[in-house]
């Protein structure tokens, strides 16, 4: 049982080494291969009152030849009442290239802003060694 576990562990380590290559993990995820795309800063309008919050949505998309690996969003308050400005949703879209975010504002006097961020990676070929 111990010999089998050691063998499986060595095979997994060798496979990881082949996939990462001589550049190592740091080289594989360098500034040349991953970066953050900042979407536009969008106005998050003030509430019109009567229980209706102001709302807005924004997106950030990866350029051609890159894939979305993650993302996020930021809502900035227009005043010190930060509890009135909320991030309602922050998620990837089905296209695999775009991060989408939605926010609301219940402050009746001051607008805020919302901005989405996409973490993008360049698509590269990975040569995988197959054993017979």
ChimeraX attribute file (.defattr): number of C-alpha atoms within 10 A of each C-alpha:
attribute: neighborCount
match mode: 1-to-1
recipient: residues
	/A:1	5
	/A:2	7
	/A:3	8
	/A:4	9
	/A:5	10
	/A:6	11
	/A:7	11
	/A:8	12
	/A:9	12
	/A:10	12
	/A:11	12
	/A:12	12
	/A:13	12
	/A:14	11
	/A:15	15
	/A:16	13
	/A:17	14
	/A:18	15
	/A:19	16
	/A:20	17
	/A:21	14
	/A:22	10
	/A:23	11
	/A:24	13
	/A:25	13
	/A:26	9
	/A:27	13
	/A:28	15
	/A:29	15
	/A:30	12
	/A:31	11
	/A:32	10
	/A:33	14
	/A:34	18
	/A:35	17
	/A:36	18
	/A:37	19
	/A:38	18
	/A:39	20
	/A:40	14
	/A:41	16
	/A:42	16
	/A:43	18
	/A:44	27
	/A:45	22
	/A:46	22
	/A:47	20
	/A:48	14
	/A:49	12
	/A:50	7
	/A:51	8
	/A:52	13
	/A:53	20
	/A:54	21
	/A:55	23
	/A:56	20
	/A:57	20
	/A:58	20
	/A:59	25
	/A:60	25
	/A:61	26
	/A:62	24
	/A:63	14
	/A:64	9
	/A:65	11
	/A:66	19
	/A:67	20
	/A:68	24
	/A:69	18
	/A:70	17
	/A:71	22
	/A:72	19
	/A:73	23
	/A:74	17
	/A:75	24
	/A:76	18
	/A:77	20
	/A:78	19
	/A:79	13
	/A:80	7
	/A:81	11
	/A:82	14
	/A:83	10
	/A:84	18
	/A:85	26
	/A:86	20
	/A:87	18
	/A:88	13
	/A:89	13
	/A:90	20
	/A:91	17
	/A:92	20
	/A:93	14
	/A:94	8
	/A:95	10
	/A:96	14
	/A:97	21
	/A:98	26
	/A:99	28
	/A:100	22
	/A:101	25
	/A:102	22
	/A:103	26
	/A:104	26
	/A:105	28
	/A:106	22
	/A:107	23
	/A:108	16
	/A:109	12
	/A:110	15
	/A:111	21
	/A:112	26
	/A:113	22
	/A:114	27
	/A:115	25
	/A:116	27
	/A:117	25
	/A:118	27
	/A:119	22
	/A:120	23
	/A:121	22
	/A:122	17
	/A:123	12
	/A:124	9
	/A:125	6
	/A:126	10
	/A:127	10
	/A:128	10
	/A:129	9
	/A:130	6
	/A:131	4
	/A:132	3
